[in-house]
Amino acid sequence: MSTASLPTTLAETQQFLTRHERKDLLRFVTCGSVDDGKSTLIGRLLLAAGAVYEDQLAALYCDSAKHGTVGQAIDPALLVDGLEDERKQGITIDVAYRYFQTPKRKFIIADSPGHEQYTRNMATAASSAEAAIVLVDARKGMLAQTRRHSFIASLLGVRRLILAVNKMDLVDYQQLVFEQIRAEFQSFVQRLDVEEVHYLPLSGLQGDNVAERSDNTPWYQGPSLLHVLENVPLDRGESHGELRFPVQRVVRPSADFRGYSGTVVSGMVKPGDRVAVLPGGRQTRVRSLVTFDGELTRASASAAITLTLDDEIDVARGDTIVHADRPPQVGRRFDATLVWMSQQPLVPGKSYWFKQTTSRTTAEVEHLSYRIDVNTLNWVEASSLQLNEIGCCRIVLHAPIAYDAYRHNRRTGAFILVDRVTHETVAAGMILAPESDALAGNHWNVNLRSQQLQITPSRITSRQRRQRYGHAAATLLLTGLSGAGKTTLGFALEERLFDAGYSVTMLDGQNLRHGISRDLGFSAEERSENLRRAAEIARLLNDAGMICIAAFVAPEADVRRKAKQVIGQRRLLHVHLSASPEVCRDRDLSGRYQAAERGEIVNFPGVTAPYEPPTDADLVLPTDQWSAERCLEALHGWLLPRLAAMEGENDATTDALND
């Protein structure tokens, strides 16, 4: 590392340290198949960023001569592969962590092994990462381990992927090779729960496009790998989430002091906060936050503190202290995704140790719902899981715990299963949200939780409501690509109907994501669930005698059919806004279409995900050919006689629903 930029005076040193402390920290993991060049790429990145000191560089030359695999040149992989067995075999076995910084950001790299037998190490590395570099050997293309690691990274909450097509120097930097691998990965990643994907052609050995753009790839106009890493958005969920403080130890140094030590895993706490101790539920207030250096006025995620409370209540290791008005789930039974890590297969019904944050109890896998094929991401019926297989199951605990869904909190939503005899860690688990069946697309037909539940019909009939409002109830479903004009047309129609005295309201797909659907992403399953929730709301509004306008992309025909079943065949009127992707792209001011075309947004209907135009719509409006005013006039003129024709039908519909 060059000493030219290092501080020389006390004042410069203090300024340097202050700037250093204020830099953001990005944790990222490298993953992919064996021999894809992960360690070499990371070593090259460290060299390019100036993160190697002169004595380390001298040692690297010596080690390259002894262990290197690139002839007389230095082998950057040796900066990362530290175990003697790794150097002898030329592979990564353990997870290697390295730290470096640039003028803009600090980084912690986790270089994970590519061999299938070390998948558990890769899962460990990805569990704390905010981004993942997925390497692919340009000569081999995507392999099974590439898919497995990408899938595991997405399961473990890594929402930003960087596909690095490595060893481009060995294929003469051919653009066609890069584009073919990019297209294959784009097709695969559409079904993963990720938000952003970047695609780069690289040579870790030669340094092409690692720290700077390379002249060897003039056809590539994107940024270098280091530039992408410096600008990846950081996930601040732990700092800004709900308070979660697992108690690690009860501290009683004297009869006058009783405190509860641990680490704040998410959120923020301060004296005076009203808190609850879970799973018991007792409430009290925080008296003080004690540390070795004195008391604090507040503490946030990653702070190791001792809490004292106003009341003498029973608190033990494994309990979780949370804000009383924002608690997590508490229970003994939940669904989870398991990554199986043992040579011994999963045995449903067998008792395992269950460890989550500081709590420990015993647990059984009640049943295995399905196994996930990592190559196709299809669900496969299975009765057990073998080494490195992934599946969804129901977990039953012997004692209740406080937990969150993993997608909401990676610390309180994660757990491990341990064999009670051998003490081997056999599985890593991610707790699914209570609405997990919905995210899997199952809530359309889910069974009632209890057969004792009954529907109590309203004493007000639809005829009485129609007499009060002067019109029939209906739902107008507006569908079409993003940019087709659904929201614009829907709100314009709502305003016109309201001015004419109709009882009407508008449900917009994006607006719902700020409230009842704020937990949903944009996968096909989550888009389906967003429409399902809207359909249930629309049905309630119709039962109350109102007209509901619902604007949704609704890209899948089967999902639209299910929405119609929920709302009612006679009540729902489907209007499709037909506009070509090209026109929608030109209208787009947010840049989402361009980002989707670059592969940075996955699951974007019409670009990186399919869109099934309806063949059974009640009305089709060519919004790419007609003006907004003409579309509004046509829709309004079409709707009114149908509302009039629906009078008398609503009574039969509501009576049937109440029955």
C-alpha positions in Angstrom: 0.0 0.0 0.0 1.3 3.4 -0.9 2.2 5.7 2.0 1.8 8.9 0.0 -1.9 9.3 1.0 -1.3 8.4 4.7 -1.5 11.2 7.3 1.7 12.6 8.7 0.5 15.0 11.5 -1.8 14.5 14.5 -4.4 16.8 13.0 -4.3 14.9 9.7 -4.5 11.6 11.5 -7.6 12.8 13.4 -9.2 14.0 10.2 -8.3 10.7 8.5 -9.9 8.7 11.3 -13.0 10.8 11.3 -13.5 10.4 7.6 -12.9 6.7 8.0 -15.5 6.3 10.8 -18.1 8.0 8.7 -17.7 5.8 5.6 -20.5 3.3 4.9 -19.6 -0.4 5.3 -20.7 -3.0 2.6 -20.5 -6.7 3.4 -20.5 -8.8 0.3 -19.9 -12.5 -0.5 -18.4 -14.2 -3.5 -20.0 -17.4 -4.6 -20.3 -19.8 -7.6 -18.9 -23.1 -8.6 -15.4 -24.4 -8.0 -12.6 -23.0 -10.2 -14.7 -20.0 -11.3 -11.9 -17.8 -9.9 -13.5 -16.3 -6.8 -10.3 -16.1 -4.8 -8.3 -14.7 -7.8 -10.9 -12.0 -8.4 -10.9 -10.9 -4.8 -7.1 -10.9 -4.6 -7.0 -8.8 -7.8 -9.6 -6.4 -6.2 -7.5 -6.0 -3.1 -4.4 -5.3 -5.2 -6.3 -2.8 -7.4 -7.7 -1.0 -4.4 -4.3 -0.6 -2.8 -5.3 -2.9 0.2 -2.0 -4.9 0.1 1.0 -3.7 2.1 4.5 -3.9 0.8 5.5 -6.8 3.1 2.3 -8.7 2.1 3.2 -8.1 -1.5 6.7 -9.5 -1.0 5.3 -12.5 0.7 2.8 -12.9 -2.1 5.6 -13.2 -4.6 7.3 -15.9 -2.5 4.0 -17.8 -2.0 3.2 -17.6 -5.7 6.5 -19.2 -6.6 5.8 -21.9 -4.1 2.1 -22.5 -4.4 0.9 -20.4 -7.4 -1.0 -21.8 -10.3 -0.1 -19.1 -12.9 3.5 -19.7 -13.7 6.0 -17.0 -12.9 3.3 -14.3 -12.3 1.8 -13.5 -8.9 -1.2 -15.5 -7.9 -3.8 -13.1 -6.4 -5.8 -16.1 -5.0 -3.1 -16.7 -2.4 -4.1 -13.4 -0.7 -7.4 -15.0 0.2 -6.8 -18.8 0.4 -5.0 -19.0 3.8 -5.2 -22.7 4.7 -2.3 -24.9 3.6 -4.7 -27.5 2.1 -6.3 -24.7 0.1 -3.0 -23.7 -1.4 -1.9 -27.2 -2.2 -5.2 -28.1 -3.9 -5.9 -24.7 -5.4 -9.4 -24.6 -3.9 -11.2 -22.6 -1.2 -12.4 -24.7 1.8 -13.0 -22.3 4.6 -14.7 -18.9 4.3 -12.0 -16.2 4.0 -12.8 -12.7 5.3 -10.9 -9.7 4.0 -11.2 -6.0 4.7 -10.4 -3.1 2.5 -11.5 0.5 1.8 -11.7 3.1 -0.9 -12.1 6.8 -0.5 -15.9 6.2 -0.7 -16.7 3.1 1.3 -15.4 0.3 3.5 -15.8 -3.3 2.6 -15.8 -6.8 4.2 -15.5 -9.6 1.7 -16.5 -13.1 2.5 -14.9 -15.5 -0.1 -16.9 -18.7 0.1 -15.9 -22.1 -1.2 -17.3 -23.4 -4.4 -17.3 -27.1 -3.7 -20.7 -28.6 -3.1 -19.6 -30.3 0.1 -18.8 -26.9 1.6 -22.3 -25.4 0.9 -22.7 -24.8 4.7 -19.7 -22.5 4.6 -21.2 -20.5 1.7 -24.6 -20.2 3.6 -22.7 -18.9 6.6 -20.9 -16.3 4.5 -24.1 -15.1 2.8 -26.1 -14.8 6.0 -24.6 -11.4 6.9 -24.0 -10.1 3.3 -25.8 -7.3 1.6 -24.7 -8.1 -1.9 -23.3 -11.2 -3.7 -20.8 -11.5 -6.5 -21.8 -14.6 -8.5 -18.9 -15.8 -10.6 -19.3 -17.8 -13.8 -16.3 -19.2 -15.7 -16.8 -17.9 -19.3 -15.6 -21.2 -20.7 -18.1 -23.3 -18.7 -21.2 -21.1 -18.4 -23.7 -21.6 -15.6 -23.4 -24.8 -13.6 -25.6 -26.4 -10.9 -23.5 -24.8 -8.1 -24.0 -21.4 -9.7 -27.7 -21.8 -9.4 -27.5 -23.3 -5.9 -25.4 -20.5 -4.6 -27.6 -17.8 -6.2 -30.7 -19.4 -4.8 -29.2 -19.7 -1.3 -28.0 -16.1 -1.4 -31.6 -14.9 -2.2 -33.0 -17.2 0.5 -30.6 -15.6 3.0 -31.8 -12.1 2.2 -29.2 -11.0 -0.3 -31.3 -8.7 -2.6 -28.5 -7.4 -4.9 -26.5 -9.8 -7.1 -23.6 -9.1 -9.4 -23.0 -11.6 -12.1 -19.3 -11.6 -12.9 -18.5 -13.6 -16.1 -14.9 -14.3 -15.2 -11.9 -15.5 -17.3 -13.0 -13.6 -20.3 -9.3 -13.5 -21.4 -9.6 -17.3 -22.0 -12.4 -16.8 -24.5 -10.7 -13.9 -26.3 -13.1 -11.4 -24.7 -16.0 -12.5 -27.0 -19.1 -10.5 -26.5 -21.3 -13.4 -27.7 -20.1 -15.6 -24.8 -20.9 -12.9 -22.3 -24.4 -12.2 -23.7 -25.3 -15.9 -23.8 -24.4 -16.4 -20.1 -26.1 -13.2 -19.2 -29.3 -14.3 -21.0 -29.3 -17.7 -19.2 -28.8 -16.1 -15.8 -31.5 -13.5 -16.5 -34.0 -16.4 -17.2 -33.0 -18.1 -14.0 -32.9 -15.1 -11.7 -36.5 -14.0 -12.6 -37.7 -16.5 -10.1 -35.5 -15.4 -7.2 -36.4 -12.9 -4.6 -33.8 -10.2 -5.6 -34.2 -6.5 -6.3 -31.2 -5.7 -8.4 -28.8 -7.5 -10.8 -25.6 -6.2 -12.4 -23.8 -8.0 -15.3 -20.0 -7.6 -15.8 -17.4 -9.3 -18.1 -14.2 -9.7 -16.1 -10.8 -11.3 -15.9 -9.7 -11.5 -12.3 -6.3 -12.7 -13.3 -5.6 -9.9 -15.7 -7.7 -7.3 -13.9 -10.1 -6.5 -16.8 -13.1 -4.4 -15.6 -12.2 -5.0 -11.9 -11.1 -1.6 -10.8 -11.3 0.2 -14.2 -13.0 -0.3 -17.5 -10.9 -2.5 -19.8 -9.9 -1.7 -23.4 -10.2 -5.5 -24.1 -14.0 -5.2 -23.9 -14.8 -2.1 -26.0 -18.3 -3.5 -26.5 -19.0 -3.3 -22.7 -20.2 0.2 -21.7 -21.0 -0.5 -18.1 -19.1 0.3 -14.9 -16.2 -1.6 -13.3 -16.8 -4.0 -10.5 -15.3 -1.6 -7.9 -17.6 1.2 -9.1 -20.6 -1.1 -8.7 -19.5 -2.1 -5.2 -19.0 1.5 -4.2 -22.5 2.4 -5.3 -24.6 -0.6 -4.2 -27.5 0.7 -2.0 -27.0 -0.5 1.6 -29.7 -2.2 3.6 -30.4 -0.3 6.8 -33.2 -2.6 8.0 -31.4 -3.6 11.2 -30.8 0.0 12.3 -34.3 1.3 11.4 -36.3 -1.8 12.2 -38.2 -2.8 15.3 -36.4 -3.2 18.6 -35.2 -6.8 19.1 -32.9 -7.4 22.2 -32.3 -11.1 22.9 -31.2 -11.5 26.5 -27.8 -13.2 26.7 -27.1 -13.0 30.4 -28.7 -11.9 33.6 -26.2 -9.7 35.5 -26.3 -9.6 39.4 -22.9 -8.1 40.6 -24.6 -7.0 43.8 -27.9 -7.1 45.6 -28.6 -3.6 44.4 -28.2 -4.2 40.7 -30.0 -6.4 38.3 -29.4 -6.0 34.6 -29.9 -7.9 31.3 -26.9 -8.1 28.9 -27.0 -8.7 25.2 -26.7 -7.1 21.8 -29.3 -5.0 20.1 -29.9 -7.0 16.9 -32.3 -4.4 15.4 -34.0 -1.1 16.1 -33.2 1.4 18.8 -33.8 1.6 22.6 -33.6 4.4 25.1 -34.5 5.0 28.8 -38.2 5.4 29.4 -39.2 3.2 26.5 -42.2 0.9 27.3 -41.1 -2.7 26.5 -42.4 -6.2 26.7 -40.4 -9.3 27.7 -41.3 -12.2 25.4 -42.5 -14.9 25.2 -44.0 -14.2 28.6 -45.4 -10.8 27.6 -44.8 -8.9 30.9 -44.5 -5.1 30.3 -42.3 -2.5 32.0 -40.1 0.5 31.2 -36.4 0.8 30.5 -34.6 2.5 33.4 -31.1 2.7 32.0 -28.6 1.5 29.4 -25.3 0.5 31.0 -22.0 -0.1 29.4 -18.4 -0.4 30.6 -17.8 3.2 29.6 -20.9 4.5 31.4 -24.6 4.9 30.7 -26.0 5.7 27.3 -28.9 7.9 26.2 -29.8 5.5 23.4 -28.5 2.3 21.8 -29.1 0.9 18.3 -28.3 -2.2 16.3 -25.0 -3.9 17.1 -24.6 -2.2 20.4 -23.6 -4.5 23.3 -25.4 -3.2 26.4 -26.9 -4.1 29.7 -30.5 -3.0 30.3 -32.1 -2.3 33.6 -35.8 -2.2 34.0 -38.2 -0.3 36.3 -40.0 -3.4 37.6 -38.7 -6.6 39.1 -40.0 -9.1 36.5 -38.8 -12.6 35.6 -36.3 -12.3 32.7 -34.0 -15.1 31.6 -31.5 -15.9 28.9 -33.3 -16.6 25.7 -36.0 -14.0 26.4 -36.4 -11.1 23.9 -37.1 -7.5 25.0 -39.1 -5.5 22.4 -41.1 -2.3 22.2 -44.5 -3.1 23.7 -46.5 -1.7 20.8 -44.4 -3.4 18.1 -44.0 -7.0 19.1 -42.8 -9.9 16.9 -44.6 -13.2 16.5 -44.7 -15.5 19.5 -45.4 -19.2 19.1 -44.3 -22.8 18.9 -45.2 -23.6 15.3 -44.2 -22.0 12.0 -43.2 -22.7 8.4 -39.5 -22.4 7.5 -37.1 -23.0 4.7 -34.2 -25.4 5.5 -30.8 -25.8 4.0 -29.8 -29.3 5.0 -26.1 -29.5 5.9 -25.6 -33.0 7.2 -24.6 -36.4 5.6 -27.4 -37.8 7.7 -30.8 -37.1 6.1 -33.6 -35.1 7.7 -35.9 -37.3 9.7 -39.4 -35.8 10.2 -40.5 -36.3 13.8 -36.9 -36.6 15.1 -36.0 -34.3 18.0 -33.3 -31.7 17.3 -31.9 -28.8 19.3 -33.3 -25.6 18.0 -31.1 -22.4 18.4 -32.3 -18.9 17.5 -30.5 -15.8 18.8 -29.9 -16.6 22.5 -32.8 -19.1 22.9 -32.5 -22.8 22.8 -35.2 -25.5 22.9 -36.0 -28.8 21.3 -37.9 -29.1 18.0 -39.2 -31.5 15.4 -39.9 -31.1 11.7 -43.6 -32.0 11.7 -43.7 -32.5 8.0 -41.7 -31.6 4.9 -43.9 -29.7 2.5 -41.6 -30.0 -0.6 -38.0 -29.9 -1.8 -36.8 -27.2 -4.1 -35.0 -28.3 -7.3 -32.1 -25.7 -7.4 -31.8 -26.0 -11.2 -35.4 -25.3 -12.1 -36.7 -23.9 -8.7 -39.6 -26.2 -9.1 -41.2 -27.8 -6.0 -40.6 -31.5 -5.7 -42.5 -33.9 -3.5 -40.1 -35.3 -0.9 -40.2 -37.1 2.4 -36.7 -36.1 3.5 -33.8 -33.8 2.7 -30.3 -35.0 1.8 -27.0 -33.1 2.1 -27.2 -29.6 0.5 -30.8 -30.0 -0.4 -33.3 -27.2 0.3 -36.9 -27.6 1.3 -39.9 -26.0 3.1 -41.2 -27.6 6.2 -43.3 -27.1 9.4 -41.3 -26.7 12.6 -42.9 -27.5 16.0 -41.0 -26.3 19.2 -41.4 -27.6 22.7 -41.3 -24.0 24.1 -42.6 -20.8 22.5 -40.1 -18.2 21.2 -40.4 -14.6 19.9 -39.5 -14.5 16.2 -39.9 -12.5 13.0 -40.1 -13.7 9.4 -36.5 -13.9 8.0 -37.4 -11.5 5.2 -38.2 -8.9 7.8 -35.4 -9.5 10.3 -32.5 -11.7 9.4 -31.4 -12.1 13.0 -34.6 -13.1 14.7 -35.8 -15.0 11.7 -32.8 -17.3 11.4 -32.1 -20.5 13.3 -30.1 -23.7 13.2 -31.0 -27.3 14.0 -28.4 -29.4 15.9 -28.3 -33.1 16.3 -28.8 -33.9 20.0 -26.4 -36.8 20.0 -23.5 -35.8 17.8 -24.0 -32.0 18.3 -23.5 -31.5 14.6 -25.2 -28.5 13.0 -27.5 -30.3 10.6 -29.5 -27.4 9.1 -29.8 -23.7 8.7 -33.3 -22.3 8.7 -35.2 -19.2 7.7 -38.6 -18.6 9.2 -41.3 -17.8 6.7 -43.9 -15.1 7.3 -47.3 -16.1 8.7 -48.5 -15.2 5.2 -45.9 -17.5 3.7 -48.6 -19.7 2.0 -49.7 -16.5 0.3 -46.2 -15.8 -0.9 -46.1 -19.3 -2.3 -49.3 -18.6 -4.2 -51.4 -20.8 -2.0 -53.7 -18.4 -0.1 -56.2 -18.4 -2.9 -57.4 -21.9 -1.8 -56.1 -22.1 1.7 -58.3 -23.9 4.2 -59.7 -22.2 7.3 -57.5 -22.4 10.4 -60.6 -23.6 12.4 -63.7 -25.4 11.3 -65.6 -23.6 14.1 -65.5 -20.2 12.2 -68.8 -19.0 10.9 -69.9 -16.1 8.7 -72.4 -13.7 10.3 -74.4 -12.0 7.6 -75.2 -8.3 7.7 -78.7 -7.3 8.6 -78.7 -4.8 5.7 -79.5 -6.4 2.3 -77.9 -5.3 -1.0 -81.3 -4.1 -2.1 -81.4 -1.7 0.8 -77.9 -0.5 0.0 -78.8 0.0 -3.6 -81.8 2.0 -2.6 -79.6 4.2 -0.4 -76.9 4.7 -3.0 -79.0 4.6 -6.1 -76.8 2.1 -8.0 -75.6 -1.5 -8.0 -72.3 -2.6 -6.6 -69.5 -3.7 -8.9 -65.7 -4.0 -9.2 -64.0 -2.6 -12.3 -60.6 -4.3 -12.7 -58.2 -2.3 -14.9 -55.3 -4.4 -16.1 -52.3 -3.7 -18.3 -48.6 -3.2 -18.4 -46.9 -0.7 -16.2 -47.3 2.6 -18.1 -50.5 1.6 -19.9 -52.5 4.2 -18.0 -54.4 2.2 -15.4 -53.8 4.6 -12.5 -54.5 7.7 -14.5 -57.7 6.3 -16.1 -58.9 4.8 -12.8 -58.6 8.0 -10.8 -60.2 10.0 -13.6 -63.2 7.6 -13.7 -63.5 7.7 -9.9 -63.7 11.5 -9.9 -66.3 11.5 -12.6 -68.5 8.9 -10.9 -68.2 10.6 -7.6 -69.2 13.9 -9.0 -72.3 12.2 -10.5 -73.3 10.9 -7.0 -71.9 7.4 -7.1 -70.4 5.8 -4.0 -67.0 4.8 -5.5 -63.4 4.3 -4.4 -60.1 3.4 -6.1 -57.7 0.6 -5.2 -54.3 1.1 -6.8 -51.8 -1.7 -6.8 -48.8 0.5 -5.9 -50.8 2.4 -3.2 -51.6 -0.9 -1.5 -47.9 -1.6 -1.2 -47.6 1.3 1.2 -50.0 -0.3 3.6 -51.6 -3.7 3.6 -49.1 -5.1 1.1 -46.0 -3.4 2.3 -44.4 -6.8 3.1 -44.6 -7.9 -0.5 -42.0 -7.8 -3.2 -42.5 -8.2 -6.9 -42.1 -11.9 -7.7 -44.9 -13.6 -9.5 -46.2 -15.1 -6.3 -46.1 -11.7 -4.5 -47.9 -10.0 -7.3 -50.5 -12.7 -7.1 -50.9 -12.1 -3.3 -51.2 -8.4 -3.8 -54.1 -8.9 -6.2 -55.7 -11.5 -3.8 -55.7 -9.0 -1.0 -57.2 -6.4 -3.3 -59.9 -8.8 -4.4 -60.9 -9.5 -0.8 -61.1 -5.7 -0.1 -63.1 -5.2 -3.3 -65.5 -7.9 -2.3 -66.1 -6.2 1.1 -66.6 -2.8 -0.6 -69.1 -4.4 -3.0 -70.9 -6.0 -0.1 -71.2 -2.5 1.4 -72.8 -1.3 -1.8 -69.9 0.6 -3.2 -68.3 0.6 -6.7 -64.6 -0.4 -6.6 -62.1 0.5 -9.3 -59.0 -1.7 -9.0 -55.9 -0.9 -11.1 -53.3 -3.8 -11.2 -50.8 -5.1 -13.7 -52.1 -8.6 -13.0 -49.9 -10.3 -15.6 -51.1 -13.9 -15.2 -54.4 -15.2 -16.6 -54.9 -17.7 -13.8 -54.5 -15.1 -11.1 -57.1 -12.8 -12.8 -59.5 -15.8 -13.0 -59.0 -16.4 -9.2 -59.7 -12.7 -8.5 -62.9 -13.0 -10.4 -64.0 -16.0 -8.3 -63.3 -14.1 -5.1 -65.2 -11.0 -6.1 -68.0 -12.7 -8.0 -68.5 -13.6 -11.7 -71.3 -11.0 -12.1 -69.8 -8.3 -10.0 -66.4 -8.1 -11.7 -66.0 -6.2 -15.0 -62.6 -6.6 -16.5 -61.2 -3.8 -18.7 -57.8 -4.3 -20.3 -55.7 -1.3 -21.2 -53.8 -2.5 -24.3 -50.5 -0.7 -24.9 -47.3 -2.0 -26.4 -44.1 -2.3 -24.2 -42.4 0.2 -26.5 -45.1 2.9 -25.8 -45.1 2.1 -22.1 -41.3 2.4 -22.0 -41.4 5.8 -23.7 -44.0 7.0 -21.1 -41.9 5.7 -18.2 -40.3 8.6 -16.3 -39.0 6.4 -13.4 -36.4 4.5 -15.5 -37.8 1.1 -14.5 -38.1 -0.1 -18.0 -34.5 0.7 -18.8 -33.3 -0.8 -15.6 -35.3 -4.0 -16.4 -33.8 -4.1 -19.9 -30.3 -3.9 -18.3 -31.3 -6.8 -16.1 -31.1 -4.7 -12.9 -34.9 -5.3 -12.1 -36.1 -8.8 -12.3 -39.6 -10.1 -12.5 -40.7 -7.0 -14.5 -43.8 -8.0 -16.6 -43.3 -7.4 -20.3 -39.5 -7.2 -20.1 -37.9 -9.7 -17.7 -41.1 -11.6 -16.8 -44.0 -12.8 -19.0 -47.2 -10.9 -19.5 -50.3 -12.8 -20.6 -52.7 -10.5 -22.4 -56.3 -11.4 -21.5 -58.5 -13.0 -24.1 -61.6 -12.8 -22.0 -61.7 -9.1 -21.1 -65.1 -7.4 -21.1 -63.6 -4.3 -22.7 -60.2 -3.5 -24.3 -59.1 0.1 -24.6 -56.1 0.8 -26.9 -54.4 3.4 -24.7 -51.4 3.5 -26.9 -53.6 4.8 -29.8 -56.4 6.8 -28.0 -56.0 9.9 -25.9 -56.7 9.7 -22.1 -59.9 11.7 -22.6 -61.2 9.4 -25.3 -60.5 6.4 -23.2 -62.3 7.9 -20.2 -65.3 8.8 -22.4 -65.4 5.3 -23.9 -65.1 3.6 -20.5 -67.7 5.8 -18.8 -70.2 5.3 -21.6 -69.6 1.6 -21.5 -69.9 1.2 -17.8 -73.1 3.0 -17.0 -75.5 0.7 -18.9 -73.8 -2.3 -17.3 -74.2 -1.0 -13.8 -77.9 -0.5 -14.6 -78.2 -4.0 -16.0 -76.6 -5.3 -12.8 -79.4 -4.0 -10.6 -81.4 -7.0 -9.4 -78.4 -9.3 -9.9 -76.6 -8.0 -6.8 -79.3 -9.3 -4.5 -79.0 -12.8 -5.7 -75.2 -12.6 -5.4 -75.2 -11.3 -1.9 -77.8 -13.8 -0.8 -75.7 -16.6 -2.2 -72.6 -15.3 -0.4 -74.5 -15.0 2.9 -75.8 -18.5 2.5 
